[in-house]
Amino acid sequence: MFAIVDIKGKQYKISENDRVFVPKLSAKEGDKVTFSDVLLFSSDDKSFKIGSPKLDMKVEATVISHIKDEKIIVFKKKRRKNYKRTKGHRQQYTEIEINSIK
């Protein structure tokens, strides 16, 4: 059993007891969250329910933790102009565990 869910503009293939990293959610650790944007559902690998655009289902998950990704260095330079800029960026993610697909 699996479903394809839209979470904050990105689509994820999930099944029960999966742990997924999604863009940062405003919920606290240990909170239960519900996602209602289910695009596709399959109870087995032979039959599918496809939404147009969404199905009338919900996915319940628990927030495990909030983490940051590895640092990415952004470097700008213009030659012969004495212009250099260095910045770093760490994307924030939330780890969730899928409890049920209803």
C-alpha positions in Angstrom: 0.0 0.0 0.0 1.3 3.4 -1.0 0.2 6.9 -1.8 1.5 9.9 -3.6 1.0 13.1 -1.4 1.6 16.7 -2.1 3.4 18.3 1.0 4.3 22.0 0.7 4.5 21.9 -3.1 6.5 18.7 -3.4 5.2 15.2 -4.2 6.3 12.2 -2.1 5.6 8.5 -2.5 4.9 7.2 1.0 3.6 4.1 2.7 2.9 3.4 6.4 5.8 3.5 8.9 8.0 5.5 6.4 10.2 8.3 7.6 10.4 11.2 5.2 12.2 14.5 5.2 9.9 17.3 4.1 10.4 21.1 3.9 10.1 22.6 7.4 6.7 22.5 9.0 5.5 24.8 11.8 4.4 21.9 14.0 6.5 21.0 17.1 8.3 17.7 17.7 5.8 15.0 18.7 2.8 16.7 17.2 0.4 14.9 14.8 0.0 16.5 11.4 -2.6 15.7 8.7 -2.1 16.0 4.9 -5.2 16.0 2.7 -3.6 16.4 -0.7 -3.5 12.8 -1.8 -3.0 12.6 -5.5 -2.8 8.8 -6.0 -3.5 5.7 -3.8 -2.8 2.0 -4.3 -3.8 -0.7 -1.9 -1.8 -3.2 -3.9 0.4 -2.8 -7.0 -2.3 -3.8 -9.4 -5.1 -1.3 -8.8 -4.8 2.5 -8.5 -7.1 5.4 -7.5 -6.2 8.6 -9.2 -7.5 11.9 -8.1 -8.7 14.7 -10.4 -6.9 16.6 -8.9 -7.2 15.1 -5.3 -8.6 12.1 -3.6 -10.9 12.2 -0.6 -8.3 10.7 1.7 -6.0 11.8 4.5 -2.5 10.9 5.6 -1.6 11.2 9.3 1.9 11.6 10.4 4.0 12.4 13.5 6.8 15.0 13.6 10.0 13.4 14.7 12.5 16.2 14.5 13.6 19.4 12.8 17.0 19.3 11.1 19.2 21.4 8.8 20.9 20.0 5.7 24.6 20.3 4.9 26.0 23.8 4.2 26.1 24.9 0.6 28.6 27.7 -0.2 27.4 30.4 -2.6 30.4 32.3 -4.1 30.1 35.3 -6.5 33.0 36.9 -8.3 33.5 39.5 -11.0 36.9 39.3 -12.6 39.2 42.3 -12.5 36.7 44.3 -10.4 37.8 43.3 -6.9 34.3 41.9 -6.2 34.0 38.7 -4.2 31.1 37.6 -2.0 30.8 34.3 -0.1 27.6 33.2 1.6 26.5 29.9 3.1 23.0 28.3 3.2 21.6 25.4 5.2 18.1 24.2 4.1 15.7 23.4 7.0 13.8 20.1 6.9 11.3 18.3 9.2 11.5 14.5 9.6 8.0 12.9 9.8 6.9 9.3 10.3 3.7 8.2 8.5 1.2 6.7 10.8 -1.8 5.9 8.6 -3.3 6.4 5.2 -7.1 6.8 5.4 
